[in-house]
Amino acid sequence: MDIIQLIVLSIIQGLTEFLPVSSSAHLILVPVLSDWPDQGLMFDVAAHLGSLLAVLLYYRKDLLQMLCGFTQSLRQRQLNADSRLAWAVGLATIPLGLVGILSKDFIEAHLRGPLVIAAATLIFGGLLWWADHFNRKTAAGEKSHHRGLGDLKAFDVMFIGVAQALALIPGTSRSGITMTAALFRRFTPVEAARFSFLLSVPAILMPFSLYVFELVQTPEVQWQWGSLALIVGLSFVSALACIHVFLKLLERVGMLPFVLYRLVLGACLLFVFWP
């Protein structure tokens, strides 16, 4: 992988990991459209590490409080706001892990084509628009219907967790589908994004751990430390900037710009790859 490909894909990974536009779709499509070789497993490890470090840094206070609340709930068998949120993140991750384990080979064999990505980009882009419209209509009608993460119920956790499992289909967007589900459950856009980003910690850790395990099991791998450091750094900086800017703009612009981007991208993919 040459330096241009490394820089472009690292920045794309960082930007799209947390925007509702699907990072996996972009990392599959960019090499196809540019005729670049597949970036390989080592790139995936480094890029996911950069994105993970970004969300850990941005939400360090929340995550520390959640960790303390979780350990306290185990010792005292009592729940507070932080422990409830920690348990919610953990339980909402279970469907993603189970479906990922059971369907990994099928997804790799059948769901990574450009037409599947185009369909998922369009379908879940439309669903995101519907959820955003529903949420704004609810807010305009009666503000008391809008909810925060302190209002999380068991059904909310199950609903968002099951929706997150759909993100295994390239083009869906993990952040996009979890925000969509949270918006349908009448959470504010900022709270929907916050829960989505907190969910990203275990969601990124799972494939990252798997990638590292696969690399360790491959003794002939040559570790290119300079390239790895650059990938981690670029994905970290771009992901951190993306989280910060996205949360600042969300209340003002809503989801419509991302919906339009998905619709244009999906239409272009159909035009290019339709047989």
C-alpha positions in Angstrom: 0.0 0.0 0.0 1.6 3.3 -1.1 1.6 6.4 1.0 -1.2 8.2 -0.8 -3.6 5.2 -0.3 -2.5 4.9 3.3 -3.3 8.6 4.0 -6.6 8.7 2.1 -8.0 5.5 3.6 -6.8 6.4 7.2 -8.7 9.7 7.0 -11.7 8.1 5.5 -11.8 5.5 8.2 -11.6 8.2 10.9 -14.3 10.4 9.4 -16.8 7.7 8.5 -16.5 5.6 11.6 -18.7 7.9 13.5 -20.8 9.6 10.8 -24.0 7.9 9.7 -22.5 7.0 6.3 -20.8 3.6 6.8 -17.1 3.3 7.2 -17.0 -0.3 6.0 -18.7 0.7 2.8 -16.2 3.4 2.0 -13.2 1.2 2.8 -14.6 -1.5 0.5 -15.6 0.9 -2.3 -12.7 3.4 -2.5 -10.1 0.6 -3.5 -12.6 -0.7 -6.0 -13.3 2.7 -7.6 -9.6 3.8 -7.5 -8.3 0.4 -8.6 -6.1 0.2 -5.4 -5.2 -3.2 -3.9 -7.1 -4.3 -0.8 -5.6 -2.4 2.2 -5.1 -5.6 4.2 -5.6 -6.8 7.8 -2.8 -4.7 9.3 -4.4 -1.5 8.0 -7.7 -2.5 9.6 -6.0 -3.1 13.0 -4.3 0.3 13.0 -7.3 2.3 11.7 -9.6 0.7 14.2 -7.1 1.5 17.0 -7.0 5.1 16.0 -10.8 5.4 16.0 -11.0 3.6 19.3 -8.5 5.9 20.9 -10.5 8.9 19.6 -13.8 7.9 21.2 -12.0 6.8 24.4 -10.4 10.3 24.7 -13.5 12.2 23.9 -15.7 10.3 26.3 -13.1 9.6 28.9 -15.1 11.2 31.8 -18.3 9.4 30.8 -16.5 6.0 30.4 -14.7 6.4 33.7 -17.9 7.1 35.5 -19.6 4.2 33.8 -16.8 1.9 34.8 -16.9 3.0 38.4 -20.7 2.7 38.4 -20.5 -0.8 36.9 -18.0 -2.1 39.5 -20.1 -0.5 42.2 -23.2 -2.3 40.9 -21.4 -5.6 41.1 -20.2 -5.0 44.7 -23.4 -3.4 46.2 -26.0 -4.9 43.8 -27.5 -1.4 43.4 -27.8 0.7 40.2 -27.3 4.4 39.7 -27.4 6.4 36.5 -23.8 5.6 35.5 -24.1 1.8 36.2 -27.4 1.7 34.2 -25.8 3.3 31.3 -22.8 0.9 31.5 -25.1 -2.1 31.6 -27.2 -0.7 28.7 -24.1 -0.4 26.5 -23.0 -3.9 27.4 -26.4 -5.5 26.8 -27.0 -3.6 23.6 -23.8 -5.0 22.2 -24.8 -8.6 22.7 -26.9 -8.9 19.4 -24.0 -7.5 17.4 -21.6 -10.0 18.8 -23.9 -13.0 18.4 -24.9 -12.1 14.8 -21.3 -11.3 13.9 -20.1 -14.7 15.1 -22.9 -16.6 13.4 -22.9 -14.8 10.1 -19.2 -13.7 9.6 -18.5 -16.2 6.7 -21.8 -15.5 5.0 -21.3 -11.7 5.1 -17.7 -12.0 3.8 -18.9 -14.3 0.9 -22.2 -12.6 -0.1 -22.7 -9.1 1.3 -19.6 -7.1 0.4 -20.5 -6.4 -3.2 -21.1 -2.9 -4.5 -24.8 -3.5 -5.3 -25.5 -4.7 -1.7 -23.7 -1.6 -0.4 -25.7 0.6 -2.7 -29.0 -1.0 -1.6 -28.1 -0.7 2.1 -26.9 2.9 1.6 -30.2 3.9 0.0 -32.6 1.9 2.3 -31.0 2.8 5.6 -30.5 6.4 4.4 -34.2 6.6 3.8 -34.9 5.1 7.2 -32.6 7.7 8.8 -34.6 10.5 7.2 -37.8 8.9 8.4 -36.5 8.7 12.0 -35.2 12.2 11.9 -38.5 13.5 10.6 -40.4 11.5 13.2 -38.2 12.8 16.0 -38.5 16.5 14.9 -42.2 16.2 14.6 -42.4 14.8 18.1 -40.3 17.6 19.4 -42.4 20.2 17.8 -45.6 18.7 19.1 -44.7 18.1 22.7 -41.2 18.6 24.1 -41.8 16.4 27.1 -41.8 13.4 24.7 -38.1 13.9 24.0 -35.9 11.7 26.1 -32.4 11.5 27.5 -30.1 8.6 28.3 -31.3 8.7 31.9 -34.7 7.5 30.5 -33.3 4.3 28.9 -35.6 1.4 29.4 -35.0 -2.3 28.7 -37.0 -2.2 25.5 -34.9 0.8 24.3 -31.7 -1.2 24.9 -33.0 -4.3 23.1 -34.4 -2.2 20.2 -31.2 -0.3 19.6 -29.0 -3.4 20.2 -30.9 -5.4 17.6 -30.8 -2.5 15.1 -27.0 -2.3 15.7 -26.6 -5.9 14.5 -27.9 -4.8 11.0 -24.7 -2.7 10.7 -22.9 -6.0 9.8 -24.3 -5.4 6.3 -21.8 -3.1 4.6 -23.4 0.2 3.7 -25.8 0.2 6.7 -23.5 2.3 9.1 -23.3 1.2 12.7 -23.6 4.8 14.0 -26.4 5.5 11.5 -28.6 2.6 12.4 -28.1 3.1 16.2 -29.0 6.8 15.9 -31.9 5.9 13.7 -33.2 3.4 16.3 -32.7 5.9 19.2 -34.5 8.7 17.2 -37.5 6.4 16.7 -37.4 5.9 20.5 -37.7 9.7 20.9 -34.3 10.4 22.2 -32.9 13.8 21.4 -30.5 13.8 18.4 -27.5 14.6 20.7 -28.4 11.9 23.1 -28.9 9.4 20.3 -25.4 10.3 19.0 -23.9 10.1 22.4 -25.3 6.6 23.0 -24.2 5.5 19.5 -20.6 6.7 20.2 -20.6 5.0 23.6 -21.7 1.8 21.9 -18.8 2.2 19.5 -16.3 1.3 22.2 -17.3 -2.4 22.5 -18.3 -2.5 18.8 -14.8 -1.5 17.7 -13.1 -3.5 20.4 -14.6 -6.8 19.1 -13.3 -6.7 15.5 -10.1 -5.0 16.7 -9.4 -8.0 19.0 -10.2 -10.4 16.3 -7.9 -8.7 13.8 -5.1 -8.7 16.4 -5.6 -12.4 17.1 -5.5 -13.2 13.3 -2.3 -11.2 12.9 -0.6 -12.9 15.9 -1.6 -16.3 14.3 0.2 -15.2 11.1 4.0 -15.5 11.8 5.1 -14.3 8.4 3.5 -10.9 8.9 6.1 -8.1 8.7 5.2 -5.2 11.1 5.7 -1.9 9.4 5.8 0.3 12.5 6.2 3.6 10.7 3.1 3.0 8.5 1.1 1.7 11.4 1.9 4.8 13.5 0.8 7.0 10.6 -2.5 5.1 10.1 -3.3 5.2 13.9 -2.4 8.9 14.0 -4.4 10.0 11.0 -7.5 7.9 11.9 -7.3 9.2 15.5 -7.1 12.9 14.6 -9.8 12.7 11.9 -12.1 10.6 14.1 -11.7 13.0 17.1 -12.4 16.0 14.9 -15.4 14.3 13.4 -17.0 13.5 16.7 -16.5 17.0 18.0 -17.8 18.8 14.8 -20.7 16.4 14.3 -22.1 16.9 17.8 -21.7 20.7 17.5 -23.6 20.7 14.2 -26.3 18.1 14.9 -28.8 20.3 16.6 -28.6 22.9 13.8 -28.4 20.7 10.6 -30.0 17.4 11.8 -29.5 14.3 9.7 -30.7 15.7 6.4 -27.1 16.4 4.9 -26.1 12.8 5.7 -29.3 11.4 4.2 -28.7 13.4 1.0 -25.1 12.2 0.9 -26.3 8.6 1.2 -28.9 8.9 -1.5 -26.4 10.5 -3.9 -23.8 7.9 -3.1 -26.3 5.0 -3.4 -27.6 6.3 -6.8 -24.0 6.7 -8.1 -23.1 3.2 -7.1 -26.2 1.8 -8.8 -25.3 3.7 -12.0 -21.7 2.5 -12.0 -22.2 -1.1 -11.0 -25.6 -2.1 -12.3 -25.1 -4.9 -14.7 
